[in-house]
Amino acid sequence: MLVLTRKSNQSIMIGDEIEISVLAIMGEKVRIGIQAPRSIPVFRKEVYLEIQGDRVADDEGQVGEAVDEALTRLRSTPPS
């Protein structure tokens, strides 16, 4: 694991296409922004783990198709 120190309004780059910016620091909370191509899904870890669990539990592909459709809808929805 790479550990970096950043201040508010500073960023790090992952490859050429992903930028992670520190937007604000409020006590123990840090607000970050992630810029990535639409082809790269970005999820909170707990959501990602739930999606992966659903895929593993799916023996016949029906739940997996529903998850894939939900992911497609999430990718096409602009962030709020």
PDB file of N, CA, C and O in Angstrom:
ATOM      1  N   MET A   1       0.849  -1.166   0.000  1.00  0.00           N
ATOM      2  CA  MET A   1       0.000   0.000   0.000  1.00  0.00           C
ATOM      3  C   MET A   1       0.897   1.232   0.000  1.00  0.00           C
ATOM      4  O   MET A   1       1.822   1.338   0.806  1.00  0.00           O
ATOM      5  N   LEU A   2       0.622   2.139  -0.889  1.00  0.00           N
ATOM      6  CA  LEU A   2       1.313   3.420  -0.946  1.00  0.00           C
ATOM      7  C   LEU A   2       0.546   4.394  -0.068  1.00  0.00           C
ATOM      8  O   LEU A   2      -0.668   4.533  -0.218  1.00  0.00           O
ATOM      9  N   VAL A   3       1.227   5.067   0.839  1.00  0.00           N
ATOM     10  CA  VAL A   3       0.597   6.047   1.732  1.00  0.00           C
ATOM     11  C   VAL A   3       1.150   7.423   1.385  1.00  0.00           C
ATOM     12  O   VAL A   3       2.362   7.638   1.405  1.00  0.00           O
ATOM     13  N   LEU A   4       0.254   8.350   1.067  1.00  0.00           N
ATOM     14  CA  LEU A   4       0.643   9.705   0.694  1.00  0.00           C
ATOM     15  C   LEU A   4      -0.037  10.707   1.611  1.00  0.00           C
ATOM     16  O   LEU A   4      -1.128  10.458   2.123  1.00  0.00           O
ATOM     17  N   THR A   5       0.610  11.826   1.809  1.00  0.00           N
ATOM     18  CA  THR A   5       0.006  12.925   2.552  1.00  0.00           C
ATOM     19  C   THR A   5      -0.372  14.002   1.552  1.00  0.00           C
ATOM     20  O   THR A   5       0.453  14.423   0.742  1.00  0.00           O
ATOM     21  N   ARG A   6      -1.606  14.444   1.609  1.00  0.00           N
ATOM     22  CA  ARG A   6      -2.103  15.503   0.724  1.00  0.00           C
ATOM     23  C   ARG A   6      -2.862  16.509   1.558  1.00  0.00           C
ATOM     24  O   ARG A   6      -3.467  16.156   2.571  1.00  0.00           O
ATOM     25  N   LYS A   7      -2.834  17.754   1.138  1.00  0.00           N
ATOM     26  CA  LYS A   7      -3.616  18.814   1.771  1.00  0.00           C
ATOM     27  C   LYS A   7      -4.856  19.062   0.927  1.00  0.00           C
ATOM     28  O   LYS A   7      -4.972  18.546  -0.184  1.00  0.00           O
ATOM     29  N   SER A   8      -5.778  19.851   1.457  1.00  0.00           N
ATOM     30  CA  SER A   8      -6.973  20.210   0.717  1.00  0.00           C
ATOM     31  C   SER A   8      -6.567  20.856  -0.609  1.00  0.00           C
ATOM     32  O   SER A   8      -5.607  21.623  -0.670  1.00  0.00           O
ATOM     33  N   ASN A   9      -7.306  20.538  -1.658  1.00  0.00           N
ATOM     34  CA  ASN A   9      -7.072  21.035  -3.021  1.00  0.00           C
ATOM     35  C   ASN A   9      -5.834  20.452  -3.689  1.00  0.00           C
ATOM     36  O   ASN A   9      -5.384  20.981  -4.705  1.00  0.00           O
ATOM     37  N   GLN A  10      -5.269  19.367  -3.142  1.00  0.00           N
ATOM     38  CA  GLN A  10      -4.171  18.675  -3.794  1.00  0.00           C
ATOM     39  C   GLN A  10      -4.693  17.349  -4.342  1.00  0.00           C
ATOM     40  O   GLN A  10      -5.714  16.839  -3.883  1.00  0.00           O
ATOM     41  N   SER A  11      -3.988  16.797  -5.322  1.00  0.00           N
ATOM     42  CA  SER A  11      -4.437  15.588  -6.004  1.00  0.00           C
ATOM     43  C   SER A  11      -3.312  14.575  -6.115  1.00  0.00           C
ATOM     44  O   SER A  11      -2.138  14.878  -5.906  1.00  0.00           O
ATOM     45  N   ILE A  12      -3.722  13.349  -6.455  1.00  0.00           N
ATOM     46  CA  ILE A  12      -2.776  12.320  -6.877  1.00  0.00           C
ATOM     47  C   ILE A  12      -3.306  11.745  -8.193  1.00  0.00           C
ATOM     48  O   ILE A  12      -4.506  11.792  -8.464  1.00  0.00           O
ATOM     49  N   MET A  13      -2.414  11.214  -8.987  1.00  0.00           N
ATOM     50  CA  MET A  13      -2.789  10.597 -10.256  1.00  0.00           C
ATOM     51  C   MET A  13      -2.531   9.101 -10.173  1.00  0.00           C
ATOM     52  O   MET A  13      -1.520   8.664  -9.623  1.00  0.00           O
ATOM     53  N   ILE A  14      -3.452   8.325 -10.722  1.00  0.00           N
ATOM     54  CA  ILE A  14      -3.274   6.886 -10.880  1.00  0.00           C
ATOM     55  C   ILE A  14      -3.245   6.653 -12.390  1.00  0.00           C
ATOM     56  O   ILE A  14      -4.264   6.777 -13.069  1.00  0.00           O
ATOM     57  N   GLY A  15      -2.086   6.321 -12.892  1.00  0.00           N
ATOM     58  CA  GLY A  15      -1.925   6.225 -14.335  1.00  0.00           C
ATOM     59  C   GLY A  15      -2.129   7.590 -14.964  1.00  0.00           C
ATOM     60  O   GLY A  15      -1.888   8.618 -14.331  1.00  0.00           O
ATOM     61  N   ASP A  16      -2.572   7.596 -16.207  1.00  0.00           N
ATOM     62  CA  ASP A  16      -2.784   8.850 -16.934  1.00  0.00           C
ATOM     63  C   ASP A  16      -4.224   9.330 -16.876  1.00  0.00           C
ATOM     64  O   ASP A  16      -4.509  10.460 -17.273  1.00  0.00           O
ATOM     65  N   GLU A  17      -5.146   8.492 -16.386  1.00  0.00           N
ATOM     66  CA  GLU A  17      -6.561   8.814 -16.531  1.00  0.00           C
ATOM     67  C   GLU A  17      -7.331   8.991 -15.237  1.00  0.00           C
ATOM     68  O   GLU A  17      -8.464   9.470 -15.275  1.00  0.00           O
ATOM     69  N   ILE A  18      -6.773   8.628 -14.099  1.00  0.00           N
ATOM     70  CA  ILE A  18      -7.524   8.690 -12.846  1.00  0.00           C
ATOM     71  C   ILE A  18      -6.875   9.707 -11.922  1.00  0.00           C
ATOM     72  O   ILE A  18      -5.690   9.613 -11.601  1.00  0.00           O
ATOM     73  N   GLU A  19      -7.680  10.688 -11.498  1.00  0.00           N
ATOM     74  CA  GLU A  19      -7.202  11.722 -10.578  1.00  0.00           C
ATOM     75  C   GLU A  19      -8.050  11.677  -9.313  1.00  0.00           C
ATOM     76  O   GLU A  19      -9.279  11.684  -9.372  1.00  0.00           O
ATOM     77  N   ILE A  20      -7.379  11.630  -8.177  1.00  0.00           N
ATOM     78  CA  ILE A  20      -8.067  11.656  -6.890  1.00  0.00           C
ATOM     79  C   ILE A  20      -7.674  12.958  -6.202  1.00  0.00           C
ATOM     80  O   ILE A  20      -6.494  13.215  -5.962  1.00  0.00           O
ATOM     81  N   SER A  21      -8.686  13.782  -5.886  1.00  0.00           N
ATOM     82  CA  SER A  21      -8.453  15.098  -5.294  1.00  0.00           C
ATOM     83  C   SER A  21      -9.010  15.152  -3.886  1.00  0.00           C
ATOM     84  O   SER A  21     -10.083  14.613  -3.614  1.00  0.00           O
ATOM     85  N   VAL A  22      -8.280  15.803  -2.990  1.00  0.00           N
ATOM     86  CA  VAL A  22      -8.779  16.077  -1.646  1.00  0.00           C
ATOM     87  C   VAL A  22      -9.572  17.376  -1.755  1.00  0.00           C
ATOM     88  O   VAL A  22      -8.999  18.434  -2.013  1.00  0.00           O
ATOM     89  N   LEU A  23     -10.888  17.299  -1.559  1.00  0.00           N
ATOM     90  CA  LEU A  23     -11.746  18.469  -1.700  1.00  0.00           C
ATOM     91  C   LEU A  23     -11.880  19.241  -0.394  1.00  0.00           C
ATOM     92  O   LEU A  23     -11.900  20.472  -0.397  1.00  0.00           O
ATOM     93  N   ALA A  24     -11.973  18.524   0.720  1.00  0.00           N
ATOM     94  CA  ALA A  24     -12.143  19.183   2.016  1.00  0.00           C
ATOM     95  C   ALA A  24     -11.749  18.231   3.126  1.00  0.00           C
ATOM     96  O   ALA A  24     -11.851  17.012   2.982  1.00  0.00           O
ATOM     97  N   ILE A  25     -11.301  18.792   4.229  1.00  0.00           N
ATOM     98  CA  ILE A  25     -10.979  18.023   5.431  1.00  0.00           C
ATOM     99  C   ILE A  25     -11.802  18.617   6.562  1.00  0.00           C
ATOM    100  O   ILE A  25     -11.672  19.799   6.880  1.00  0.00           O
ATOM    101  N   MET A  26     -12.661  17.781   7.177  1.00  0.00           N
ATOM    102  CA  MET A  26     -13.550  18.244   8.241  1.00  0.00           C
ATOM    103  C   MET A  26     -13.398  17.311   9.433  1.00  0.00           C
ATOM    104  O   MET A  26     -14.065  16.279   9.507  1.00  0.00           O
ATOM    105  N   GLY A  27     -12.519  17.674  10.368  1.00  0.00           N
ATOM    106  CA  GLY A  27     -12.278  16.804  11.514  1.00  0.00           C
ATOM    107  C   GLY A  27     -11.670  15.497  11.061  1.00  0.00           C
ATOM    108  O   GLY A  27     -10.599  15.486  10.455  1.00  0.00           O
ATOM    109  N   GLU A  28     -12.348  14.383  11.348  1.00  0.00           N
ATOM    110  CA  GLU A  28     -11.857  13.061  10.956  1.00  0.00           C
ATOM    111  C   GLU A  28     -12.344  12.632   9.579  1.00  0.00           C
ATOM    112  O   GLU A  28     -11.998  11.546   9.116  1.00  0.00           O
ATOM    113  N   LYS A  29     -13.133  13.457   8.923  1.00  0.00           N
ATOM    114  CA  LYS A  29     -13.666  13.111   7.604  1.00  0.00           C
ATOM    115  C   LYS A  29     -12.901  13.855   6.515  1.00  0.00           C
ATOM    116  O   LYS A  29     -12.523  15.017   6.667  1.00  0.00           O
ATOM    117  N   VAL A  30     -12.691  13.145   5.420  1.00  0.00           N
ATOM    118  CA  VAL A  30     -12.026  13.721   4.260  1.00  0.00           C
ATOM    119  C   VAL A  30     -12.964  13.564   3.074  1.00  0.00           C
ATOM    120  O   VAL A  30     -13.434  12.460   2.796  1.00  0.00           O
ATOM    121  N   ARG A  31     -13.237  14.647   2.379  1.00  0.00           N
ATOM    122  CA  ARG A  31     -14.070  14.580   1.174  1.00  0.00           C
ATOM    123  C   ARG A  31     -13.120  14.507  -0.016  1.00  0.00           C
ATOM    124  O   ARG A  31     -12.263  15.370  -0.207  1.00  0.00           O
ATOM    125  N   ILE A  32     -13.295  13.445  -0.815  1.00  0.00           N
ATOM    126  CA  ILE A  32     -12.436  13.270  -1.977  1.00  0.00           C
ATOM    127  C   ILE A  32     -13.270  13.294  -3.249  1.00  0.00           C
ATOM    128  O   ILE A  32     -14.464  12.993  -3.233  1.00  0.00           O
ATOM    129  N   GLY A  33     -12.632  13.650  -4.333  1.00  0.00           N
ATOM    130  CA  GLY A  33     -13.250  13.609  -5.653  1.00  0.00           C
ATOM    131  C   GLY A  33     -12.427  12.685  -6.530  1.00  0.00           C
ATOM    132  O   GLY A  33     -11.199  12.672  -6.450  1.00  0.00           O
ATOM    133  N   ILE A  34     -13.098  11.918  -7.361  1.00  0.00           N
ATOM    134  CA  ILE A  34     -12.423  10.965  -8.232  1.00  0.00           C
ATOM    135  C   ILE A  34     -12.846  11.249  -9.666  1.00  0.00           C
ATOM    136  O   ILE A  34     -14.033  11.209  -9.991  1.00  0.00           O
ATOM    137  N   GLN A  35     -11.876  11.534 -10.518  1.00  0.00           N
ATOM    138  CA  GLN A  35     -12.132  11.691 -11.948  1.00  0.00           C
ATOM    139  C   GLN A  35     -11.556  10.483 -12.649  1.00  0.00           C
ATOM    140  O   GLN A  35     -10.359  10.208 -12.567  1.00  0.00           O
ATOM    141  N   ALA A  36     -12.425   9.763 -13.339  1.00  0.00           N
ATOM    142  CA  ALA A  36     -12.001   8.558 -14.055  1.00  0.00           C
ATOM    143  C   ALA A  36     -12.855   8.422 -15.303  1.00  0.00           C
ATOM    144  O   ALA A  36     -13.978   8.925 -15.341  1.00  0.00           O
ATOM    145  N   PRO A  37     -12.340   7.750 -16.324  1.00  0.00           N
ATOM    146  CA  PRO A  37     -13.163   7.504 -17.509  1.00  0.00           C
ATOM    147  C   PRO A  37     -14.417   6.716 -17.142  1.00  0.00           C
ATOM    148  O   PRO A  37     -14.405   5.930 -16.195  1.00  0.00           O
ATOM    149  N   ARG A  38     -15.486   6.923 -17.882  1.00  0.00           N
ATOM    150  CA  ARG A  38     -16.748   6.214 -17.619  1.00  0.00           C
ATOM    151  C   ARG A  38     -16.585   4.703 -17.711  1.00  0.00           C
ATOM    152  O   ARG A  38     -17.359   3.955 -17.115  1.00  0.00           O
ATOM    153  N   SER A  39     -15.589   4.259 -18.449  1.00  0.00           N
ATOM    154  CA  SER A  39     -15.389   2.816 -18.606  1.00  0.00           C
ATOM    155  C   SER A  39     -14.802   2.170 -17.355  1.00  0.00           C
ATOM    156  O   SER A  39     -14.747   0.943 -17.272  1.00  0.00           O
ATOM    157  N   ILE A  40     -14.364   2.961 -16.387  1.00  0.00           N
ATOM    158  CA  ILE A  40     -13.803   2.438 -15.140  1.00  0.00           C
ATOM    159  C   ILE A  40     -14.812   2.666 -14.018  1.00  0.00           C
ATOM    160  O   ILE A  40     -15.029   3.807 -13.611  1.00  0.00           O
ATOM    161  N   PRO A  41     -15.433   1.598 -13.513  1.00  0.00           N
ATOM    162  CA  PRO A  41     -16.409   1.777 -12.434  1.00  0.00           C
ATOM    163  C   PRO A  41     -15.722   2.195 -11.138  1.00  0.00           C
ATOM    164  O   PRO A  41     -14.644   1.700 -10.809  1.00  0.00           O
ATOM    165  N   VAL A  42     -16.351   3.104 -10.411  1.00  0.00           N
ATOM    166  CA  VAL A  42     -15.834   3.576  -9.126  1.00  0.00           C
ATOM    167  C   VAL A  42     -16.956   3.406  -8.103  1.00  0.00           C
ATOM    168  O   VAL A  42     -18.045   3.957  -8.269  1.00  0.00           O
ATOM    169  N   PHE A  43     -16.683   2.638  -7.042  1.00  0.00           N
ATOM    170  CA  PHE A  43     -17.681   2.369  -6.014  1.00  0.00           C
ATOM    171  C   PHE A  43     -17.070   2.544  -4.637  1.00  0.00           C
ATOM    172  O   PHE A  43     -15.860   2.404  -4.463  1.00  0.00           O
ATOM    173  N   ARG A  44     -17.919   2.855  -3.651  1.00  0.00           N
ATOM    174  CA  ARG A  44     -17.487   2.732  -2.261  1.00  0.00           C
ATOM    175  C   ARG A  44     -17.234   1.255  -2.020  1.00  0.00           C
ATOM    176  O   ARG A  44     -17.894   0.407  -2.622  1.00  0.00           O
ATOM    177  N   LYS A  45     -16.292   0.939  -1.151  1.00  0.00           N
ATOM    178  CA  LYS A  45     -15.897  -0.460  -0.966  1.00  0.00           C
ATOM    179  C   LYS A  45     -17.066  -1.324  -0.516  1.00  0.00           C
ATOM    180  O   LYS A  45     -17.198  -2.453  -0.988  1.00  0.00           O
ATOM    181  N   GLU A  46     -17.927  -0.831   0.388  1.00  0.00           N
ATOM    182  CA  GLU A  46     -19.028  -1.660   0.873  1.00  0.00           C
ATOM    183  C   GLU A  46     -20.009  -1.984  -0.260  1.00  0.00           C
ATOM    184  O   GLU A  46     -20.589  -3.070  -0.273  1.00  0.00           O
ATOM    185  N   VAL A  47     -20.201  -1.070  -1.204  1.00  0.00           N
ATOM    186  CA  VAL A  47     -21.064  -1.335  -2.354  1.00  0.00           C
ATOM    187  C   VAL A  47     -20.398  -2.356  -3.275  1.00  0.00           C
ATOM    188  O   VAL A  47     -21.051  -3.281  -3.758  1.00  0.00           O
ATOM    189  N   TYR A  48     -19.112  -2.187  -3.515  1.00  0.00           N
ATOM    190  CA  TYR A  48     -18.356  -3.114  -4.356  1.00  0.00           C
ATOM    191  C   TYR A  48     -18.426  -4.537  -3.795  1.00  0.00           C
ATOM    192  O   TYR A  48     -18.667  -5.491  -4.535  1.00  0.00           O
ATOM    193  N   LEU A  49     -18.213  -4.672  -2.487  1.00  0.00           N
ATOM    194  CA  LEU A  49     -18.250  -6.000  -1.868  1.00  0.00           C
ATOM    195  C   LEU A  49     -19.636  -6.631  -1.976  1.00  0.00           C
ATOM    196  O   LEU A  49     -19.757  -7.838  -2.185  1.00  0.00           O
ATOM    197  N   GLU A  50     -20.676  -5.817  -1.833  1.00  0.00           N
ATOM    198  CA  GLU A  50     -22.044  -6.337  -1.974  1.00  0.00           C
ATOM    199  C   GLU A  50     -22.289  -6.822  -3.403  1.00  0.00           C
ATOM    200  O   GLU A  50     -22.883  -7.880  -3.607  1.00  0.00           O
ATOM    201  N   ILE A  51     -21.838  -6.058  -4.380  1.00  0.00           N
ATOM    202  CA  ILE A  51     -21.991  -6.464  -5.784  1.00  0.00           C
ATOM    203  C   ILE A  51     -21.249  -7.773  -6.029  1.00  0.00           C
ATOM    204  O   ILE A  51     -21.783  -8.683  -6.665  1.00  0.00           O
ATOM    205  N   GLN A  52     -20.028  -7.868  -5.529  1.00  0.00           N
ATOM    206  CA  GLN A  52     -19.254  -9.092  -5.714  1.00  0.00           C
ATOM    207  C   GLN A  52     -19.925 -10.281  -5.024  1.00  0.00           C
ATOM    208  O   GLN A  52     -19.949 -11.382  -5.576  1.00  0.00           O
ATOM    209  N   GLY A  53     -20.468 -10.071  -3.830  1.00  0.00           N
ATOM    210  CA  GLY A  53     -21.178 -11.136  -3.120  1.00  0.00           C
ATOM    211  C   GLY A  53     -22.395 -11.614  -3.891  1.00  0.00           C
ATOM    212  O   GLY A  53     -22.676 -12.811  -3.942  1.00  0.00           O
ATOM    213  N   ASP A  54     -23.123 -10.667  -4.495  1.00  0.00           N
ATOM    214  CA  ASP A  54     -24.280 -11.026  -5.305  1.00  0.00           C
ATOM    215  C   ASP A  54     -23.860 -11.853  -6.515  1.00  0.00           C
ATOM    216  O   ASP A  54     -24.548 -12.799  -6.898  1.00  0.00           O
ATOM    217  N   ARG A  55     -22.739 -11.492  -7.108  1.00  0.00           N
ATOM    218  CA  ARG A  55     -22.267 -12.239  -8.279  1.00  0.00           C
ATOM    219  C   ARG A  55     -21.863 -13.660  -7.904  1.00  0.00           C
ATOM    220  O   ARG A  55     -22.133 -14.600  -8.652  1.00  0.00           O
ATOM    221  N   VAL A  56     -21.219 -13.824  -6.755  1.00  0.00           N
ATOM    222  CA  VAL A  56     -20.801 -15.158  -6.311  1.00  0.00           C
ATOM    223  C   VAL A  56     -22.017 -16.016  -5.987  1.00  0.00           C
ATOM    224  O   VAL A  56     -22.038 -17.208  -6.293  1.00  0.00           O
ATOM    225  N   ALA A  57     -23.035 -15.409  -5.366  1.00  0.00           N
ATOM    226  CA  ALA A  57     -24.233 -16.146  -4.974  1.00  0.00           C
ATOM    227  C   ALA A  57     -25.089 -16.543  -6.173  1.00  0.00           C
ATOM    228  O   ALA A  57     -25.966 -17.399  -6.053  1.00  0.00           O
ATOM    229  N   ASP A  58     -24.847 -15.943  -7.295  1.00  0.00           N
ATOM    230  CA  ASP A  58     -25.655 -16.197  -8.485  1.00  0.00           C
ATOM    231  C   ASP A  58     -25.139 -17.421  -9.231  1.00  0.00           C
ATOM    232  O   ASP A  58     -24.086 -17.368  -9.867  1.00  0.00           O
ATOM    233  N   ASP A  59     -25.878 -18.518  -9.153  1.00  0.00           N
ATOM    234  CA  ASP A  59     -25.470 -19.754  -9.831  1.00  0.00           C
ATOM    235  C   ASP A  59     -25.917 -19.799 -11.285  1.00  0.00           C
ATOM    236  O   ASP A  59     -25.270 -20.452 -12.104  1.00  0.00           O
ATOM    237  N   GLU A  60     -27.008 -19.120 -11.624  1.00  0.00           N
ATOM    238  CA  GLU A  60     -27.572 -19.259 -12.962  1.00  0.00           C
ATOM    239  C   GLU A  60     -27.503 -17.985 -13.779  1.00  0.00           C
ATOM    240  O   GLU A  60     -28.030 -17.960 -14.891  1.00  0.00           O
ATOM    241  N   GLY A  61     -26.886 -16.931 -13.288  1.00  0.00           N
ATOM    242  CA  GLY A  61     -26.696 -15.720 -14.068  1.00  0.00           C
ATOM    243  C   GLY A  61     -27.810 -14.696 -13.990  1.00  0.00           C
ATOM    244  O   GLY A  61     -27.654 -13.584 -14.496  1.00  0.00           O
ATOM    245  N   GLN A  62     -28.936 -15.042 -13.368  1.00  0.00           N
ATOM    246  CA  GLN A  62     -30.053 -14.098 -13.351  1.00  0.00           C
ATOM    247  C   GLN A  62     -29.747 -12.899 -12.476  1.00  0.00           C
ATOM    248  O   GLN A  62     -29.983 -11.764 -12.890  1.00  0.00           O
ATOM    249  N   VAL A  63     -29.233 -13.118 -11.290  1.00  0.00           N
ATOM    250  CA  VAL A  63     -28.912 -12.007 -10.397  1.00  0.00           C
ATOM    251  C   VAL A  63     -27.753 -11.205 -10.985  1.00  0.00           C
ATOM    252  O   VAL A  63     -27.744  -9.976 -10.912  1.00  0.00           O
ATOM    253  N   GLY A  64     -26.779 -11.898 -11.565  1.00  0.00           N
ATOM    254  CA  GLY A  64     -25.632 -11.220 -12.177  1.00  0.00           C
ATOM    255  C   GLY A  64     -26.061 -10.277 -13.283  1.00  0.00           C
ATOM    256  O   GLY A  64     -25.508  -9.185 -13.413  1.00  0.00           O
ATOM    257  N   GLU A  65     -27.035 -10.682 -14.082  1.00  0.00           N
ATOM    258  CA  GLU A  65     -27.550  -9.810 -15.137  1.00  0.00           C
ATOM    259  C   GLU A  65     -28.204  -8.581 -14.532  1.00  0.00           C
ATOM    260  O   GLU A  65     -28.023  -7.475 -15.042  1.00  0.00           O
ATOM    261  N   ALA A  66     -28.959  -8.752 -13.456  1.00  0.00           N
ATOM    262  CA  ALA A  66     -29.597  -7.619 -12.792  1.00  0.00           C
ATOM    263  C   ALA A  66     -28.544  -6.668 -12.223  1.00  0.00           C
ATOM    264  O   ALA A  66     -28.703  -5.450 -12.300  1.00  0.00           O
ATOM    265  N   VAL A  67     -27.482  -7.214 -11.660  1.00  0.00           N
ATOM    266  CA  VAL A  67     -26.401  -6.382 -11.124  1.00  0.00           C
ATOM    267  C   VAL A  67     -25.729  -5.622 -12.255  1.00  0.00           C
ATOM    268  O   VAL A  67     -25.466  -4.426 -12.132  1.00  0.00           O
ATOM    269  N   ASP A  68     -25.450  -6.311 -13.359  1.00  0.00           N
ATOM    270  CA  ASP A  68     -24.819  -5.649 -14.499  1.00  0.00           C
ATOM    271  C   ASP A  68     -25.694  -4.521 -15.041  1.00  0.00           C
ATOM    272  O   ASP A  68     -25.188  -3.458 -15.399  1.00  0.00           O
ATOM    273  N   GLU A  69     -26.997  -4.749 -15.100  1.00  0.00           N
ATOM    274  CA  GLU A  69     -27.916  -3.691 -15.540  1.00  0.00           C
ATOM    275  C   GLU A  69     -27.894  -2.520 -14.571  1.00  0.00           C
ATOM    276  O   GLU A  69     -27.892  -1.365 -14.997  1.00  0.00           O
ATOM    277  N   ALA A  70     -27.876  -2.804 -13.270  1.00  0.00           N
ATOM    278  CA  ALA A  70     -27.815  -1.739 -12.265  1.00  0.00           C
ATOM    279  C   ALA A  70     -26.512  -0.954 -12.391  1.00  0.00           C
ATOM    280  O   ALA A  70     -26.509   0.271 -12.274  1.00  0.00           O
ATOM    281  N   LEU A  71     -25.413  -1.654 -12.628  1.00  0.00           N
ATOM    282  CA  LEU A  71     -24.125  -0.980 -12.802  1.00  0.00           C
ATOM    283  C   LEU A  71     -24.145  -0.086 -14.037  1.00  0.00           C
ATOM    284  O   LEU A  71     -23.617   1.026 -14.010  1.00  0.00           O
ATOM    285  N   THR A  72     -24.744  -0.561 -15.106  1.00  0.00           N
ATOM    286  CA  THR A  72     -24.852   0.241 -16.319  1.00  0.00           C
ATOM    287  C   THR A  72     -25.651   1.499 -16.062  1.00  0.00           C
ATOM    288  O   THR A  72     -25.279   2.578 -16.523  1.00  0.00           O
ATOM    289  N   ARG A  73     -26.763   1.373 -15.319  1.00  0.00           N
ATOM    290  CA  ARG A  73     -27.569   2.555 -14.987  1.00  0.00           C
ATOM    291  C   ARG A  73     -26.778   3.514 -14.114  1.00  0.00           C
ATOM    292  O   ARG A  73     -26.844   4.726 -14.316  1.00  0.00           O
ATOM    293  N   LEU A  74     -26.024   2.990 -13.139  1.00  0.00           N
ATOM    294  CA  LEU A  74     -25.229   3.854 -12.270  1.00  0.00           C
ATOM    295  C   LEU A  74     -24.153   4.594 -13.061  1.00  0.00           C
ATOM    296  O   LEU A  74     -23.896   5.770 -12.802  1.00  0.00           O
ATOM    297  N   ARG A  75     -23.532   3.931 -14.006  1.00  0.00           N
ATOM    298  CA  ARG A  75     -22.484   4.566 -14.810  1.00  0.00           C
ATOM    299  C   ARG A  75     -23.036   5.670 -15.676  1.00  0.00           C
ATOM    300  O   ARG A  75     -22.338   6.648 -15.946  1.00  0.00           O
ATOM    301  N   SER A  76     -24.281   5.540 -16.124  1.00  0.00           N
ATOM    302  CA  SER A  76     -24.862   6.535 -17.023  1.00  0.00           C
ATOM    303  C   SER A  76     -25.544   7.674 -16.279  1.00  0.00           C
ATOM    304  O   SER A  76     -25.951   8.657 -16.897  1.00  0.00           O
ATOM    305  N   THR A  77     -25.676   7.555 -14.949  1.00  0.00           N
ATOM    306  CA  THR A  77     -26.295   8.600 -14.148  1.00  0.00           C
ATOM    307  C   THR A  77     -25.231   9.602 -13.733  1.00  0.00           C
ATOM    308  O   THR A  77     -24.230   9.225 -13.122  1.00  0.00           O
ATOM    309  N   PRO A  78     -25.439  10.910 -14.065  1.00  0.00           N
ATOM    310  CA  PRO A  78     -24.435  11.898 -13.642  1.00  0.00           C
ATOM    311  C   PRO A  78     -24.387  12.009 -12.123  1.00  0.00           C
ATOM    312  O   PRO A  78     -25.418  11.883 -11.462  1.00  0.00           O
ATOM    313  N   PRO A  79     -23.187  12.246 -11.555  1.00  0.00           N
ATOM    314  CA  PRO A  79     -23.075  12.372 -10.102  1.00  0.00           C
ATOM    315  C   PRO A  79     -23.831  13.595  -9.605  1.00  0.00           C
ATOM    316  O   PRO A  79     -23.939  14.603 -10.304  1.00  0.00           O
ATOM    317  N   SER A  80     -24.356  13.489  -8.377  1.00  0.00           N
ATOM    318  CA  SER A  80     -25.096  14.615  -7.817  1.00  0.00           C
ATOM    319  C   SER A  80     -24.241  15.400  -6.862  1.00  0.00           C
ATOM    320  O   SER A  80     -24.701  16.389  -6.291  1.00  0.00           O
TER     321      SER A  80
END
